[in-house]
Amino acid sequence: MPEMAVQHEPHRSISANGRAVVARIPASIEVSPKQAIQSSDLPSLFPAGTRVYITDIAPVDCGDLVDAACRVRELGYEPVPHFAARRIADRETLANRLAALSAEAGVSDALVIGGGPRKPEGIYHATLDLLETGLFDRYGIKDIAVAGHPESSPDFSDAEALELLKFKQAFGERTGADMRIVTQFGFDAQLFIRWAEGLKACEIDIPVHLGVAGPAKLPTLIRYAAACGVGNSLEFLTKQAGKLTSLVSGFVPDTVVAPVERHWRDDPDCPIRQIHVFAFGGLKSASAWLRERGSW
């Protein structure tokens, strides 16, 4: 599926009554396999064609992942399953998963990450280990997202992270895959912007989709931030709690998204193309917020 329509279009549009309206940054969202299979809220909850990422944050049975992707496809969305390298046992396991997702759910888009436990459960250690198998190309996966870490990663230094992104960019150039970076969520918009712009200075020209937490109560966000290892953002969130949250509504995502969106709107060459929403406060509240603000 191509990037959403406003991505590199002019950053203003004309409404039906002829008045200029401010463009809104587009968004994707993610769900768990269980949500994808069982949630009665999913039909018509997102706009048709929305990229819906299907997580792999715990061991997932291949059949469940395929069922999840099939339902996402049947509902008119674009399924983007996660492939966590350190959770995949061997080449046969990877090939079987790709074959089933491609044949049964028409998957052509995936998020490929190191993911999972620090100690690999099989033969793969990192994203590039999976990409270099050649299996994604064999099974028609031409749109590939990889992870970005604006607040650093416990697995490698910032310098190493940049080198790895260069290798992934070279992989896309060599294979014809359309690469993009999807980042971990955070709460410091200016840090996000500086990190994304810093990629250009390092000659990394891969579109960036910034991770953003959807509406949620502050204790919920603190719990997820601690679990996901975004310590700097957790500290920033705590310090800025009065500005970023209210007693009534909890976390207000636009306090993060608005500065990013202004940067995206004002700079056509900005690496940031859209946001990726982590629906910690629920799919319905995240969807309602995105529709109300005009991203959907």
N, C-alpha and C positions, 0 to 999 in steps of 0.2 A: 504494500500500500504506500502511496506517496505521502510525503509530509503534509500536514494539514494546510489548507489553502492559503492562510494568511502568512505563512512562514517567511517567504521572501517577497511577498507582494508589497505594494506601497503601504506604508503604515497608517494610512487613513482611508476611510471608505465613505460612500455616500448612502445615507439611509433612504427609505422609500419616499419620504416626504421632501427629499432633496437637501436635507441638512447634513453637514459633515459630522461624523461620529468618530470617537476615539477607538482605535483598534485595540483589541484585547489579545493578550498572548494565549495561544492554544494550550491544551493540556491533555495528557494521558493519565491513566490511573492503574492501580494494581489491585488484584484480588487473590485470595488463597484458593487452592483447588477446591476445598470444601465449599467456599462461597460460590465459586463458579458453578458447581454442580447443584447445590441445594438452595441457594438464595431465591426466594420468591420475589425479591425486589428488583432483580436484574433486568427483566424485560422492560425495554423503553427507558431504563434509568439513565443511560448514556446516549449521546448522539450516535447515529449510525456511522460505522467506520472508525469509531474511537479505538485507539490502541489500548487493549486491556492486558496488562502484564499478569502472568500467572506465576505466583511465587514458588520457590523451592527453598524454604527456610528450615525444613525438616525433611527427613527421608520421605519421598513421595513415590507411591506405587505408579509404575508407568501407565497402567490402565486408568488410574484416577486422573493423571495428568492429561491423557488423551481425552477422557470423558469431559474434563473441564474445558479443554480447548475446543472440543466439538460443540459444547453448549454455548460458549462465547461466540463461536462462528455462527451457529444457528440463530442467535439473537441479533445478528447483524453487526457485531463488533469484530475488531481485528485481534486475534489471540497472539500474545507474545509470551511464550513459555520461557521460564528461567532454565538455564543449564549451569549448574554449580559443579565446577571441575572436580573438587575434592570429594564430591558425593557420588561420582560416577566410577563404577568398578573397573571397566575395561572398554576396549573398542567395540566389542559386540554389544554391550549394554547401550552405549551411545548410539550405535548404528540402528539398533532395534527401536530406540525411543524416537530418533529422527524419522525413521521410516514410517512408524505408526502415526506420528503427528502430521507428517506430510500427506500421507495417503488418506487418513480418516478425517482430519480437521483442516486440510489445506493450508497448513502452517508454512509461511515463507519468511517469518520474522522471529527473531529470538534475542533474548538477553543472555550473554555468555559471561560468566563471572568465575572468580576463584571459588568464593563462597564456602559455606559449610564449615566443618571443623578445621582446626589448624593442621591436624594430622590427616593426610588423605586416606579415604576409605578404599581407594583403588590405586590405579597407576598414574592418575593425572594430578598435577599439583597446581596448575594455573590456567588462566584463560587461553593463553597462547597454545598450551598443550592440546586443548580441544580444537582450536581453530586450525592448527597445522595438521590435523588428521585428514583434512580434505572432505570430511563427511558432510559438513554443512552445505558445501557447494554441490556435492553429489545428490543431496536430497532437496535441493531447490531453495535453501535458506539464503536469500540474497540481501536481506536487511538485517544487520547485526548490531546490537547495542552492546557496549562494554562499560565497565564501571569507571566512574570518576570520583576523586576524593579531595574536594576542596579543603577539608580539614585534616588531611594526611591520612595514612593508613597504618595500622600496626604491623602490616606484613612487609612494608618496604619504605624506604626513605622517599622524600619528595622528588629528589633527583632521579631515583630509580623509577618512580611512577611516571615521570615525563618520558623517560627512555622507553618504558613499556608502551605508552600511548603512541610513540613514534613507530614502534614495531607493529602495532595494531593498524596504524594508518598505512604503513607499507603493505600489510596484508591485504587491506582493502584495495589499494592501488594495483596490487599484483593479481588479485582474484576477481576484481570487479564488484566485490561486495560493497553495499552502501553502509558505511560505518557511522555510528553516532555514539556519543557518550551520555550515559544516564548517571547522575550523581546521587550520592547519599543525601538524605534530607538534612536541613540545617535551618538556622534562624537568623543568621547574620547576612543580610542582603549584600552589603558592601564587600564582604569577604568573598561571596559567591561571584560578584561581578569582577573583582580583581583577579580571582583565580581563572575565570573564563578568558578574560582579556590577556592574561599571562600566557595562555596556550598559544596565542597568535605570535607572541614574541619568541616562542620556542619553535616556530614553524609547524605547529600542530593545527591542521585545518580540518577538524572534525566537528560537526554540529553538536551543540551541547543542550541537553534537556536537564534542567535543574530540578533536583528533588525538593519537594515542599510538603510539609505536614498539612493535612486538611484540618478543618475545625475539630477541636477536641478539648477536653478539660485538661487543665495544667498538670494534675498528677498523672494522667494518662501519658502525656507527652514526656514528662520526666522519666517515666518507667521505660518507654520505648527508646528515648535518647540514651539512657544508661545501658540498655541491652544492646543497642547498635553501636556503641562505642564512639558516639559523637560528643566527646567530653567538652570541647570548646564551645559548641553550640549549646550544650546543656548549661554551661556557666553563663553564656550570653543570655539565654532564655531566662535564667533565674534573676540576673541583674536587671533585665528589661521587662520583668513580668508585669509591672504596672502599665507599661505602654502596649505590650503585646497581647494582654489578656484583659478580660473584664469578669466581674463576678457572675454576670448573667450568661454570657456567651462562651466563656473560656478563651482559648487561643484564637486570635484573629489573623488568618493567613495573609490577608492583604497588607499587613504591616511589613511582611517579608516580600510579597509578590509585587506590590506597587513600585518600589524602587527598581526592581529587576525589570518590570514591564516598561517603565519610563526609559531605561537604558536600551532595551530591545526596540522600542518604538523610535527612539531618536537616532539610533545608529544602524543603518541597513546592513553594515558589515559585522555587526555584533555576532560572536559565535553562538550566543544563546538563542535558541529557536523556539523553545517552549518549556513548559514546566511539567514535571511528573509528580502526581499527587499520591502521597501515602495516606490512606483513609483511616487513620488511627481512631477517629471519632465515629466511624461508620460510613458506609457507602452512600447512604441516602443524604446525610448531612454534607458530605464532600460534593456530591452531585448537585445538590441544591445551591451550594455556595458557588460552584463553577458556572451554573446557569444564571444565577442572579448577577454575577459580575460580568458575564458576557463572554467568558472563555469558551463556553459551550452554548 
